[in-house]
Amino acid sequence: MRQEVNEFIRTSGEFDAVTDFDRILRSPYDPARMLPALDGGDHIHPNDKGMQAMADAVDLTALDCDTTG
């Protein structure tokens, strides 16, 4: 189900912008698993490096917000 939802989010065109955290965190060797270096230990939540990778992946210019105040 997770993969079906992610596919819809990625390809439906329903969203102005998408940050694909699944792509950022998943292992290239086993796409059903999180990259071990980013895994917080429970295989669900990222560790500090994973959280930083997610933050770095967000395109701030795609957000429609006021950053001046």
CHARMM-style PDB file with segment names, atoms N, HN, CA, C and O in Angstrom:
ATOM      1  N   MET     1       0.827  -1.189   0.000  1.00  0.00      PROA
ATOM      2  CA  MET     1       0.000   0.000   0.000  1.00  0.00      PROA
ATOM      3  C   MET     1       0.877   1.260   0.000  1.00  0.00      PROA
ATOM      4  O   MET     1       0.579   2.224  -0.706  1.00  0.00      PROA
ATOM      5  N   ARG     2       1.961   1.250   0.796  1.00  0.00      PROA
ATOM      6  HN  ARG     2       2.203   0.467   1.369  1.00  0.00      PROA
ATOM      7  CA  ARG     2       2.862   2.414   0.858  1.00  0.00      PROA
ATOM      8  C   ARG     2       3.390   2.761  -0.528  1.00  0.00      PROA
ATOM      9  O   ARG     2       3.451   3.933  -0.898  1.00  0.00      PROA
ATOM     10  N   GLN     3       3.765   1.757  -1.280  1.00  0.00      PROA
ATOM     11  HN  GLN     3       3.715   0.804  -0.979  1.00  0.00      PROA
ATOM     12  CA  GLN     3       4.330   2.008  -2.606  1.00  0.00      PROA
ATOM     13  C   GLN     3       3.276   2.545  -3.574  1.00  0.00      PROA
ATOM     14  O   GLN     3       3.586   3.371  -4.432  1.00  0.00      PROA
ATOM     15  N   GLU     4       2.037   2.081  -3.440  1.00  0.00      PROA
ATOM     16  HN  GLU     4       1.785   1.410  -2.743  1.00  0.00      PROA
ATOM     17  CA  GLU     4       0.955   2.598  -4.283  1.00  0.00      PROA
ATOM     18  C   GLU     4       0.676   4.067  -3.968  1.00  0.00      PROA
ATOM     19  O   GLU     4       0.491   4.878  -4.875  1.00  0.00      PROA
ATOM     20  N   VAL     5       0.648   4.399  -2.692  1.00  0.00      PROA
ATOM     21  HN  VAL     5       0.799   3.740  -1.955  1.00  0.00      PROA
ATOM     22  CA  VAL     5       0.422   5.792  -2.286  1.00  0.00      PROA
ATOM     23  C   VAL     5       1.570   6.669  -2.786  1.00  0.00      PROA
ATOM     24  O   VAL     5       1.332   7.744  -3.336  1.00  0.00      PROA
ATOM     25  N   ASN     6       2.801   6.220  -2.601  1.00  0.00      PROA
ATOM     26  HN  ASN     6       2.994   5.346  -2.154  1.00  0.00      PROA
ATOM     27  CA  ASN     6       3.949   6.995  -3.066  1.00  0.00      PROA
ATOM     28  C   ASN     6       3.904   7.194  -4.577  1.00  0.00      PROA
ATOM     29  O   ASN     6       4.220   8.281  -5.061  1.00  0.00      PROA
ATOM     30  N   GLU     7       3.523   6.185  -5.318  1.00  0.00      PROA
ATOM     31  HN  GLU     7       3.266   5.302  -4.925  1.00  0.00      PROA
ATOM     32  CA  GLU     7       3.438   6.305  -6.784  1.00  0.00      PROA
ATOM     33  C   GLU     7       2.394   7.356  -7.164  1.00  0.00      PROA
ATOM     34  O   GLU     7       2.628   8.167  -8.059  1.00  0.00      PROA
ATOM     35  N   PHE     8       1.253   7.343  -6.491  1.00  0.00      PROA
ATOM     36  HN  PHE     8       1.063   6.684  -5.763  1.00  0.00      PROA
ATOM     37  CA  PHE     8       0.227   8.354  -6.753  1.00  0.00      PROA
ATOM     38  C   PHE     8       0.769   9.752  -6.471  1.00  0.00      PROA
ATOM     39  O   PHE     8       0.606  10.664  -7.282  1.00  0.00      PROA
ATOM     40  N   ILE     9       1.410   9.913  -5.325  1.00  0.00      PROA
ATOM     41  HN  ILE     9       1.542   9.172  -4.667  1.00  0.00      PROA
ATOM     42  CA  ILE     9       1.947  11.230  -4.958  1.00  0.00      PROA
ATOM     43  C   ILE     9       2.968  11.706  -5.985  1.00  0.00      PROA
ATOM     44  O   ILE     9       2.968  12.875  -6.369  1.00  0.00      PROA
ATOM     45  N   ARG    10       3.832  10.804  -6.425  1.00  0.00      PROA
ATOM     46  HN  ARG    10       3.832   9.855  -6.113  1.00  0.00      PROA
ATOM     47  CA  ARG    10       4.895  11.169  -7.374  1.00  0.00      PROA
ATOM     48  C   ARG    10       4.366  11.512  -8.759  1.00  0.00      PROA
ATOM     49  O   ARG    10       4.906  12.402  -9.416  1.00  0.00      PROA
ATOM     50  N   THR    11       3.326  10.831  -9.214  1.00  0.00      PROA
ATOM     51  HN  THR    11       2.888  10.109  -8.680  1.00  0.00      PROA
ATOM     52  CA  THR    11       2.956  10.904 -10.629  1.00  0.00      PROA
ATOM     53  C   THR    11       1.590  11.499 -10.930  1.00  0.00      PROA
ATOM     54  O   THR    11       1.288  11.745 -12.098  1.00  0.00      PROA
ATOM     55  N   SER    12       0.761  11.737  -9.940  1.00  0.00      PROA
ATOM     56  HN  SER    12       1.006  11.537  -8.992  1.00  0.00      PROA
ATOM     57  CA  SER    12      -0.622  12.143 -10.214  1.00  0.00      PROA
ATOM     58  C   SER    12      -0.758  13.563 -10.735  1.00  0.00      PROA
ATOM     59  O   SER    12      -1.724  13.874 -11.431  1.00  0.00      PROA
ATOM     60  N   GLY    13       0.193  14.427 -10.412  1.00  0.00      PROA
ATOM     61  HN  GLY    13       0.978  14.174  -9.847  1.00  0.00      PROA
ATOM     62  CA  GLY    13       0.059  15.829 -10.787  1.00  0.00      PROA
ATOM     63  C   GLY    13      -0.877  16.599  -9.861  1.00  0.00      PROA
ATOM     64  O   GLY    13      -1.175  17.765 -10.120  1.00  0.00      PROA
ATOM     65  N   GLU    14      -1.341  15.970  -8.795  1.00  0.00      PROA
ATOM     66  HN  GLU    14      -1.098  15.023  -8.585  1.00  0.00      PROA
ATOM     67  CA  GLU    14      -2.250  16.603  -7.847  1.00  0.00      PROA
ATOM     68  C   GLU    14      -1.550  17.600  -6.929  1.00  0.00      PROA
ATOM     69  O   GLU    14      -2.210  18.393  -6.257  1.00  0.00      PROA
ATOM     70  N   PHE    15      -0.239  17.566  -6.897  1.00  0.00      PROA
ATOM     71  HN  PHE    15       0.297  16.922  -7.442  1.00  0.00      PROA
ATOM     72  CA  PHE    15       0.518  18.384  -5.950  1.00  0.00      PROA
ATOM     73  C   PHE    15       1.425  19.354  -6.693  1.00  0.00      PROA
ATOM     74  O   PHE    15       1.957  19.032  -7.756  1.00  0.00      PROA
ATOM     75  N   ASP    16       1.596  20.540  -6.128  1.00  0.00      PROA
ATOM     76  HN  ASP    16       1.164  20.801  -5.265  1.00  0.00      PROA
ATOM     77  CA  ASP    16       2.465  21.545  -6.735  1.00  0.00      PROA
ATOM     78  C   ASP    16       3.924  21.129  -6.698  1.00  0.00      PROA
ATOM     79  O   ASP    16       4.678  21.392  -7.634  1.00  0.00      PROA
ATOM     80  N   ALA    17       4.319  20.472  -5.603  1.00  0.00      PROA
ATOM     81  HN  ALA    17       3.706  20.258  -4.843  1.00  0.00      PROA
ATOM     82  CA  ALA    17       5.703  20.033  -5.440  1.00  0.00      PROA
ATOM     83  C   ALA    17       5.712  18.813  -4.519  1.00  0.00      PROA
ATOM     84  O   ALA    17       4.836  18.646  -3.670  1.00  0.00      PROA
ATOM     85  N   VAL    18       6.703  17.986  -4.705  1.00  0.00      PROA
ATOM     86  HN  VAL    18       7.415  18.122  -5.394  1.00  0.00      PROA
ATOM     87  CA  VAL    18       6.834  16.772  -3.899  1.00  0.00      PROA
ATOM     88  C   VAL    18       8.291  16.616  -3.488  1.00  0.00      PROA
ATOM     89  O   VAL    18       9.193  16.729  -4.318  1.00  0.00      PROA
ATOM     90  N   THR    19       8.513  16.359  -2.222  1.00  0.00      PROA
ATOM     91  HN  THR    19       7.780  16.267  -1.548  1.00  0.00      PROA
ATOM     92  CA  THR    19       9.829  15.952  -1.753  1.00  0.00      PROA
ATOM     93  C   THR    19       9.721  14.468  -1.454  1.00  0.00      PROA
ATOM     94  O   THR    19       8.999  14.059  -0.545  1.00  0.00      PROA
ATOM     95  N   ASP    20      10.433  13.675  -2.215  1.00  0.00      PROA
ATOM     96  HN  ASP    20      11.019  14.007  -2.954  1.00  0.00      PROA
ATOM     97  CA  ASP    20      10.302  12.214  -2.156  1.00  0.00      PROA
ATOM     98  C   ASP    20      11.226  11.647  -1.079  1.00  0.00      PROA
ATOM     99  O   ASP    20      12.341  11.215  -1.369  1.00  0.00      PROA
ATOM    100  N   PHE    21      10.747  11.654   0.171  1.00  0.00      PROA
ATOM    101  HN  PHE    21       9.841  12.005   0.407  1.00  0.00      PROA
ATOM    102  CA  PHE    21      11.555  11.155   1.278  1.00  0.00      PROA
ATOM    103  C   PHE    21      11.827   9.657   1.144  1.00  0.00      PROA
ATOM    104  O   PHE    21      12.871   9.178   1.586  1.00  0.00      PROA
ATOM    105  N   ASP    22      10.914   8.925   0.549  1.00  0.00      PROA
ATOM    106  HN  ASP    22      10.066   9.314   0.189  1.00  0.00      PROA
ATOM    107  CA  ASP    22      11.146   7.493   0.318  1.00  0.00      PROA
ATOM    108  C   ASP    22      12.389   7.305  -0.540  1.00  0.00      PROA
ATOM    109  O   ASP    22      13.242   6.474  -0.229  1.00  0.00      PROA
ATOM    110  N   ARG    23      12.494   8.072  -1.615  1.00  0.00      PROA
ATOM    111  HN  ARG    23      11.801   8.747  -1.869  1.00  0.00      PROA
ATOM    112  CA  ARG    23      13.658   7.969  -2.503  1.00  0.00      PROA
ATOM    113  C   ARG    23      14.935   8.373  -1.779  1.00  0.00      PROA
ATOM    114  O   ARG    23      15.988   7.773  -1.992  1.00  0.00      PROA
ATOM    115  N   ILE    24      14.847   9.383  -0.929  1.00  0.00      PROA
ATOM    116  HN  ILE    24      13.992   9.871  -0.756  1.00  0.00      PROA
ATOM    117  CA  ILE    24      16.012   9.879  -0.194  1.00  0.00      PROA
ATOM    118  C   ILE    24      16.527   8.840   0.801  1.00  0.00      PROA
ATOM    119  O   ILE    24      17.737   8.673   0.954  1.00  0.00      PROA
ATOM    120  N   LEU    25      15.615   8.146   1.474  1.00  0.00      PROA
ATOM    121  HN  LEU    25      14.632   8.283   1.349  1.00  0.00      PROA
ATOM    122  CA  LEU    25      15.994   7.257   2.574  1.00  0.00      PROA
ATOM    123  C   LEU    25      16.193   5.796   2.187  1.00  0.00      PROA
ATOM    124  O   LEU    25      16.872   5.068   2.911  1.00  0.00      PROA
ATOM    125  N   ARG    26      15.627   5.344   1.076  1.00  0.00      PROA
ATOM    126  HN  ARG    26      15.076   5.935   0.488  1.00  0.00      PROA
ATOM    127  CA  ARG    26      15.650   3.904   0.787  1.00  0.00      PROA
ATOM    128  C   ARG    26      17.020   3.427   0.318  1.00  0.00      PROA
ATOM    129  O   ARG    26      17.807   4.176  -0.260  1.00  0.00      PROA
ATOM    130  N   SER    27      17.264   2.169   0.588  1.00  0.00      PROA
ATOM    131  HN  SER    27      16.624   1.561   1.058  1.00  0.00      PROA
ATOM    132  CA  SER    27      18.511   1.536   0.192  1.00  0.00      PROA
ATOM    133  C   SER    27      18.486   1.238  -1.307  1.00  0.00      PROA
ATOM    134  O   SER    27      17.500   0.694  -1.805  1.00  0.00      PROA
ATOM    135  N   PRO    28      19.531   1.578  -2.022  1.00  0.00      PROA
ATOM    136  CA  PRO    28      19.574   1.231  -3.453  1.00  0.00      PROA
ATOM    137  C   PRO    28      19.744  -0.278  -3.658  1.00  0.00      PROA
ATOM    138  O   PRO    28      19.501  -0.790  -4.751  1.00  0.00      PROA
ATOM    139  N   TYR    29      20.153  -0.970  -2.629  1.00  0.00      PROA
ATOM    140  HN  TYR    29      20.351  -0.554  -1.741  1.00  0.00      PROA
ATOM    141  CA  TYR    29      20.388  -2.412  -2.716  1.00  0.00      PROA
ATOM    142  C   TYR    29      19.139  -3.214  -2.380  1.00  0.00      PROA
ATOM    143  O   TYR    29      18.987  -4.350  -2.830  1.00  0.00      PROA
ATOM    144  N   ASP    30      18.247  -2.626  -1.591  1.00  0.00      PROA
ATOM    145  HN  ASP    30      18.371  -1.704  -1.226  1.00  0.00      PROA
ATOM    146  CA  ASP    30      16.990  -3.271  -1.207  1.00  0.00      PROA
ATOM    147  C   ASP    30      15.956  -2.167  -1.034  1.00  0.00      PROA
ATOM    148  O   ASP    30      15.795  -1.642   0.068  1.00  0.00      PROA
ATOM    149  N   PRO    31      15.249  -1.806  -2.110  1.00  0.00      PROA
ATOM    150  CA  PRO    31      14.328  -0.669  -2.074  1.00  0.00      PROA
ATOM    151  C   PRO    31      13.197  -0.784  -1.044  1.00  0.00      PROA
ATOM    152  O   PRO    31      12.524   0.206  -0.758  1.00  0.00      PROA
ATOM    153  N   ALA    32      12.986  -1.961  -0.494  1.00  0.00      PROA
ATOM    154  HN  ALA    32      13.532  -2.766  -0.726  1.00  0.00      PROA
ATOM    155  CA  ALA    32      11.961  -2.129   0.528  1.00  0.00      PROA
ATOM    156  C   ALA    32      12.477  -1.741   1.905  1.00  0.00      PROA
ATOM    157  O   ALA    32      11.718  -1.732   2.874  1.00  0.00      PROA
ATOM    158  N   ARG    33      13.768  -1.418   1.999  1.00  0.00      PROA
ATOM    159  HN  ARG    33      14.385  -1.424   1.212  1.00  0.00      PROA
ATOM    160  CA  ARG    33      14.378  -1.095   3.296  1.00  0.00      PROA
ATOM    161  C   ARG    33      15.017   0.288   3.269  1.00  0.00      PROA
ATOM    162  O   ARG    33      15.372   0.814   2.214  1.00  0.00      PROA
ATOM    163  N   MET    34      15.148   0.849   4.443  1.00  0.00      PROA
ATOM    164  HN  MET    34      14.859   0.422   5.300  1.00  0.00      PROA
ATOM    165  CA  MET    34      15.840   2.118   4.602  1.00  0.00      PROA
ATOM    166  C   MET    34      17.351   1.884   4.518  1.00  0.00      PROA
ATOM    167  O   MET    34      17.852   0.847   4.953  1.00  0.00      PROA
ATOM    168  N   LEU    35      18.054   2.840   3.965  1.00  0.00      PROA
ATOM    169  HN  LEU    35      17.647   3.682   3.612  1.00  0.00      PROA
ATOM    170  CA  LEU    35      19.505   2.780   3.912  1.00  0.00      PROA
ATOM    171  C   LEU    35      20.033   2.670   5.339  1.00  0.00      PROA
ATOM    172  O   LEU    35      19.720   3.525   6.167  1.00  0.00      PROA
ATOM    173  N   PRO    36      20.818   1.651   5.649  1.00  0.00      PROA
ATOM    174  CA  PRO    36      21.263   1.447   7.038  1.00  0.00      PROA
ATOM    175  C   PRO    36      21.933   2.668   7.671  1.00  0.00      PROA
ATOM    176  O   PRO    36      21.764   2.905   8.867  1.00  0.00      PROA
ATOM    177  N   ALA    37      22.677   3.431   6.905  1.00  0.00      PROA
ATOM    178  HN  ALA    37      22.814   3.238   5.934  1.00  0.00      PROA
ATOM    179  CA  ALA    37      23.359   4.609   7.456  1.00  0.00      PROA
ATOM    180  C   ALA    37      22.383   5.699   7.892  1.00  0.00      PROA
ATOM    181  O   ALA    37      22.762   6.610   8.628  1.00  0.00      PROA
ATOM    182  N   LEU    38      21.121   5.613   7.441  1.00  0.00      PROA
ATOM    183  HN  LEU    38      20.813   4.873   6.843  1.00  0.00      PROA
ATOM    184  CA  LEU    38      20.118   6.624   7.768  1.00  0.00      PROA
ATOM    185  C   LEU    38      19.038   6.096   8.704  1.00  0.00      PROA
ATOM    186  O   LEU    38      18.144   6.840   9.106  1.00  0.00      PROA
ATOM    187  N   ASP    39      19.118   4.825   9.049  1.00  0.00      PROA
ATOM    188  HN  ASP    39      19.844   4.220   8.723  1.00  0.00      PROA
ATOM    189  CA  ASP    39      18.120   4.129   9.862  1.00  0.00      PROA
ATOM    190  C   ASP    39      18.324   4.426  11.347  1.00  0.00      PROA
ATOM    191  O   ASP    39      19.432   4.295  11.866  1.00  0.00      PROA
ATOM    192  N   GLY    40      17.256   4.823  12.021  1.00  0.00      PROA
ATOM    193  HN  GLY    40      16.355   4.929  11.600  1.00  0.00      PROA
ATOM    194  CA  GLY    40      17.315   5.111  13.447  1.00  0.00      PROA
ATOM    195  C   GLY    40      17.346   3.873  14.320  1.00  0.00      PROA
ATOM    196  O   GLY    40      17.469   3.980  15.540  1.00  0.00      PROA
ATOM    197  N   GLY    41      17.236   2.701  13.717  1.00  0.00      PROA
ATOM    198  HN  GLY    41      17.136   2.614  12.726  1.00  0.00      PROA
ATOM    199  CA  GLY    41      17.331   1.464  14.480  1.00  0.00      PROA
ATOM    200  C   GLY    41      16.063   0.634  14.480  1.00  0.00      PROA
ATOM    201  O   GLY    41      16.112  -0.575  14.705  1.00  0.00      PROA
ATOM    202  N   ASP    42      14.916   1.276  14.228  1.00  0.00      PROA
ATOM    203  HN  ASP    42      14.876   2.258  14.045  1.00  0.00      PROA
ATOM    204  CA  ASP    42      13.666   0.515  14.224  1.00  0.00      PROA
ATOM    205  C   ASP    42      13.202   0.182  12.808  1.00  0.00      PROA
ATOM    206  O   ASP    42      12.144  -0.420  12.624  1.00  0.00      PROA
ATOM    207  N   HSD    43      13.984   0.569  11.820  1.00  0.00      PROA
ATOM    208  HN  HSD    43      14.843   1.058  11.970  1.00  0.00      PROA
ATOM    209  CA  HSD    43      13.706   0.315  10.400  1.00  0.00      PROA
ATOM    210  C   HSD    43      12.480   1.081   9.899  1.00  0.00      PROA
ATOM    211  O   HSD    43      11.943   0.775   8.835  1.00  0.00      PROA
ATOM    212  N   ILE    44      12.045   2.069  10.664  1.00  0.00      PROA
ATOM    213  HN  ILE    44      12.481   2.318  11.529  1.00  0.00      PROA
ATOM    214  CA  ILE    44      10.903   2.897  10.273  1.00  0.00      PROA
ATOM    215  C   ILE    44      11.277   4.379  10.312  1.00  0.00      PROA
ATOM    216  O   ILE    44      10.956   5.134   9.394  1.00  0.00      PROA
ATOM    217  N   HSD    45      11.958   4.783  11.384  1.00  0.00      PROA
ATOM    218  HN  HSD    45      12.219   4.169  12.129  1.00  0.00      PROA
ATOM    219  CA  HSD    45      12.276   6.193  11.584  1.00  0.00      PROA
ATOM    220  C   HSD    45      13.753   6.453  11.290  1.00  0.00      PROA
ATOM    221  O   HSD    45      14.611   5.649  11.653  1.00  0.00      PROA
ATOM    222  N   PRO    46      14.045   7.570  10.636  1.00  0.00      PROA
ATOM    223  CA  PRO    46      15.441   7.895  10.340  1.00  0.00      PROA
ATOM    224  C   PRO    46      16.196   8.362  11.576  1.00  0.00      PROA
ATOM    225  O   PRO    46      15.606   8.848  12.541  1.00  0.00      PROA
ATOM    226  N   ASN    47      17.515   8.201  11.523  1.00  0.00      PROA
ATOM    227  HN  ASN    47      17.994   7.805  10.739  1.00  0.00      PROA
ATOM    228  CA  ASN    47      18.385   8.734  12.570  1.00  0.00      PROA
ATOM    229  C   ASN    47      18.675  10.206  12.249  1.00  0.00      PROA
ATOM    230  O   ASN    47      18.064  10.776  11.345  1.00  0.00      PROA
ATOM    231  N   ASP    48      19.592  10.809  12.977  1.00  0.00      PROA
ATOM    232  HN  ASP    48      20.089  10.346  13.711  1.00  0.00      PROA
ATOM    233  CA  ASP    48      19.918  12.221  12.745  1.00  0.00      PROA
ATOM    234  C   ASP    48      20.411  12.464  11.323  1.00  0.00      PROA
ATOM    235  O   ASP    48      20.051  13.469  10.709  1.00  0.00      PROA
ATOM    236  N   LYS    49      21.227  11.560  10.794  1.00  0.00      PROA
ATOM    237  HN  LYS    49      21.519  10.744  11.293  1.00  0.00      PROA
ATOM    238  CA  LYS    49      21.711  11.711   9.410  1.00  0.00      PROA
ATOM    239  C   LYS    49      20.559  11.605   8.419  1.00  0.00      PROA
ATOM    240  O   LYS    49      20.526  12.325   7.420  1.00  0.00      PROA
ATOM    241  N   GLY    50      19.624  10.716   8.692  1.00  0.00      PROA
ATOM    242  HN  GLY    50      19.651  10.132   9.503  1.00  0.00      PROA
ATOM    243  CA  GLY    50      18.454  10.582   7.836  1.00  0.00      PROA
ATOM    244  C   GLY    50      17.580  11.823   7.871  1.00  0.00      PROA
ATOM    245  O   GLY    50      17.083  12.273   6.838  1.00  0.00      PROA
ATOM    246  N   MET    51      17.396  12.373   9.065  1.00  0.00      PROA
ATOM    247  HN  MET    51      17.800  12.007   9.903  1.00  0.00      PROA
ATOM    248  CA  MET    51      16.615  13.607   9.196  1.00  0.00      PROA
ATOM    249  C   MET    51      17.291  14.750   8.440  1.00  0.00      PROA
ATOM    250  O   MET    51      16.620  15.558   7.799  1.00  0.00      PROA
ATOM    251  N   GLN    52      18.621  14.814   8.518  1.00  0.00      PROA
ATOM    252  HN  GLN    52      19.167  14.158   9.039  1.00  0.00      PROA
ATOM    253  CA  GLN    52      19.344  15.858   7.792  1.00  0.00      PROA
ATOM    254  C   GLN    52      19.216  15.656   6.288  1.00  0.00      PROA
ATOM    255  O   GLN    52      19.058  16.624   5.545  1.00  0.00      PROA
ATOM    256  N   ALA    53      19.284  14.407   5.834  1.00  0.00      PROA
ATOM    257  HN  ALA    53      19.413  13.620   6.438  1.00  0.00      PROA
ATOM    258  CA  ALA    53      19.119  14.113   4.407  1.00  0.00      PROA
ATOM    259  C   ALA    53      17.735  14.545   3.929  1.00  0.00      PROA
ATOM    260  O   ALA    53      17.595  15.080   2.829  1.00  0.00      PROA
ATOM    261  N   MET    54      16.720  14.315   4.751  1.00  0.00      PROA
ATOM    262  HN  MET    54      16.834  13.880   5.644  1.00  0.00      PROA
ATOM    263  CA  MET    54      15.366  14.742   4.387  1.00  0.00      PROA
ATOM    264  C   MET    54      15.281  16.265   4.331  1.00  0.00      PROA
ATOM    265  O   MET    54      14.711  16.822   3.393  1.00  0.00      PROA
ATOM    266  N   ALA    55      15.843  16.933   5.325  1.00  0.00      PROA
ATOM    267  HN  ALA    55      16.307  16.480   6.087  1.00  0.00      PROA
ATOM    268  CA  ALA    55      15.818  18.401   5.343  1.00  0.00      PROA
ATOM    269  C   ALA    55      16.554  18.973   4.142  1.00  0.00      PROA
ATOM    270  O   ALA    55      16.093  19.935   3.527  1.00  0.00      PROA
ATOM    271  N   ASP    56      17.692  18.387   3.809  1.00  0.00      PROA
ATOM    272  HN  ASP    56      18.067  17.606   4.308  1.00  0.00      PROA
ATOM    273  CA  ASP    56      18.477  18.866   2.674  1.00  0.00      PROA
ATOM    274  C   ASP    56      17.750  18.662   1.346  1.00  0.00      PROA
ATOM    275  O   ASP    56      18.014  19.378   0.381  1.00  0.00      PROA
ATOM    276  N   ALA    57      16.843  17.698   1.290  1.00  0.00      PROA
ATOM    277  HN  ALA    57      16.628  17.116   2.075  1.00  0.00      PROA
ATOM    278  CA  ALA    57      16.145  17.378   0.056  1.00  0.00      PROA
ATOM    279  C   ALA    57      14.986  18.322  -0.247  1.00  0.00      PROA
ATOM    280  O   ALA    57      14.497  18.351  -1.376  1.00  0.00      PROA
ATOM    281  N   VAL    58      14.542  19.092   0.741  1.00  0.00      PROA
ATOM    282  HN  VAL    58      14.939  19.068   1.658  1.00  0.00      PROA
ATOM    283  CA  VAL    58      13.406  19.991   0.539  1.00  0.00      PROA
ATOM    284  C   VAL    58      13.855  21.196  -0.278  1.00  0.00      PROA
ATOM    285  O   VAL    58      14.804  21.892   0.083  1.00  0.00      PROA
ATOM    286  N   ASP    59      13.152  21.430  -1.388  1.00  0.00      PROA
ATOM    287  HN  ASP    59      12.380  20.865  -1.681  1.00  0.00      PROA
ATOM    288  CA  ASP    59      13.422  22.583  -2.242  1.00  0.00      PROA
ATOM    289  C   ASP    59      12.657  23.777  -1.672  1.00  0.00      PROA
ATOM    290  O   ASP    59      11.458  23.922  -1.913  1.00  0.00      PROA
ATOM    291  N   LEU    60      13.339  24.617  -0.930  1.00  0.00      PROA
ATOM    292  HN  LEU    60      14.312  24.500  -0.734  1.00  0.00      PROA
ATOM    293  CA  LEU    60      12.684  25.740  -0.266  1.00  0.00      PROA
ATOM    294  C   LEU    60      12.085  26.723  -1.255  1.00  0.00      PROA
ATOM    295  O   LEU    60      11.131  27.426  -0.919  1.00  0.00      PROA
ATOM    296  N   THR    61      12.618  26.787  -2.457  1.00  0.00      PROA
ATOM    297  HN  THR    61      13.392  26.215  -2.729  1.00  0.00      PROA
ATOM    298  CA  THR    61      12.053  27.703  -3.453  1.00  0.00      PROA
ATOM    299  C   THR    61      10.694  27.219  -3.950  1.00  0.00      PROA
ATOM    300  O   THR    61       9.934  28.005  -4.515  1.00  0.00      PROA
ATOM    301  N   ALA    62      10.373  25.936  -3.750  1.00  0.00      PROA
ATOM    302  HN  ALA    62      10.991  25.297  -3.291  1.00  0.00      PROA
ATOM    303  CA  ALA    62       9.079  25.401  -4.178  1.00  0.00      PROA
ATOM    304  C   ALA    62       7.985  25.692  -3.159  1.00  0.00      PROA
ATOM    305  O   ALA    62       6.802  25.519  -3.455  1.00  0.00      PROA
ATOM    306  N   LEU    63       8.363  26.130  -1.970  1.00  0.00      PROA
ATOM    307  HN  LEU    63       9.324  26.270  -1.730  1.00  0.00      PROA
ATOM    308  CA  LEU    63       7.386  26.435  -0.934  1.00  0.00      PROA
ATOM    309  C   LEU    63       6.853  27.847  -1.132  1.00  0.00      PROA
ATOM    310  O   LEU    63       7.616  28.780  -1.383  1.00  0.00      PROA
ATOM    311  N   ASP    64       5.567  27.993  -1.018  1.00  0.00      PROA
ATOM    312  HN  ASP    64       4.947  27.235  -0.814  1.00  0.00      PROA
ATOM    313  CA  ASP    64       4.937  29.294  -1.157  1.00  0.00      PROA
ATOM    314  C   ASP    64       4.744  29.888   0.229  1.00  0.00      PROA
ATOM    315  O   ASP    64       3.677  29.776   0.832  1.00  0.00      PROA
ATOM    316  N   CYS    65       5.798  30.521   0.715  1.00  0.00      PROA
ATOM    317  HN  CYS    65       6.665  30.612   0.225  1.00  0.00      PROA
ATOM    318  CA  CYS    65       5.710  31.102   2.050  1.00  0.00      PROA
ATOM    319  C   CYS    65       6.516  32.386   2.129  1.00  0.00      PROA
ATOM    320  O   CYS    65       7.386  32.658   1.301  1.00  0.00      PROA
ATOM    321  N   ASP    66       6.203  33.146   3.126  1.00  0.00      PROA
ATOM    322  HN  ASP    66       5.496  32.925   3.798  1.00  0.00      PROA
ATOM    323  CA  ASP    66       6.903  34.408   3.350  1.00  0.00      PROA
ATOM    324  C   ASP    66       8.086  34.121   4.274  1.00  0.00      PROA
ATOM    325  O   ASP    66       7.887  33.759   5.434  1.00  0.00      PROA
ATOM    326  N   THR    67       9.291  34.275   3.783  1.00  0.00      PROA
ATOM    327  HN  THR    67       9.452  34.569   2.840  1.00  0.00      PROA
ATOM    328  CA  THR    67      10.483  33.992   4.576  1.00  0.00      PROA
ATOM    329  C   THR    67      11.099  35.261   5.154  1.00  0.00      PROA
ATOM    330  O   THR    67      12.207  35.228   5.689  1.00  0.00      PROA
ATOM    331  N   THR    68      10.386  36.376   5.047  1.00  0.00      PROA
ATOM    332  HN  THR    68       9.486  36.403   4.613  1.00  0.00      PROA
ATOM    333  CA  THR    68      10.973  37.639   5.507  1.00  0.00      PROA
ATOM    334  C   THR    68      10.636  37.968   6.951  1.00  0.00      PROA
ATOM    335  O   THR    68      11.194  38.920   7.497  1.00  0.00      PROA
ATOM    336  N   GLY    69       9.761  37.232   7.583  1.00  0.00      PROA
ATOM    337  HN  GLY    69       9.307  36.459   7.139  1.00  0.00      PROA
ATOM    338  CA  GLY    69       9.433  37.702   8.894  1.00  0.00      PROA
ATOM    339  C   GLY    69       8.945  36.711   9.814  1.00  0.00      PROA
ATOM    340  OT1 GLY    69       8.641  37.032  10.962  1.00  0.00      PROA
TER     341      GLY     69
END
